[in-house]
Amino acid sequence: MDVVALREKLHDYINIADEQHLSAIYVLVRDNTLSESGEKYDEATMNMIYERRENHRKGISKSYTVEESMEMIRNHKK
């Protein structure tokens, strides 16, 4: 897929995406993978992120919904 087509597909998706997906996309692309402190992620960190994403896509790793995650956080604080 060429860059123009990719941009168009992303633009179309962003127009219909819900808040959760928009936030996820933003985190992935913000500041060209800069961290909150402004430092670039090192190669090892990026490799870990990509590996975890692939494991999630393949169903190898356990995934949680936002609601499940929030419940775990609330229960942990008690």
KADA-V789733 format. One record per run of one state. SS is the DSSP state (hx for helix, st for strand, lp for the rest). FROM is the first residue (numbers start at 1). TO is the last residue. If there is no record, write none. Layout:
{{SS/FROM/TO} {SS/FROM/TO}}
This chain:
{{lp/1/2} {hx/3/16} {lp/17/18} {hx/19/32} {lp/33/33} {st/34/34} {lp/35/39} {st/40/40} {lp/41/42} {hx/43/57} {lp/58/65} {hx/66/77} {lp/78/78}}
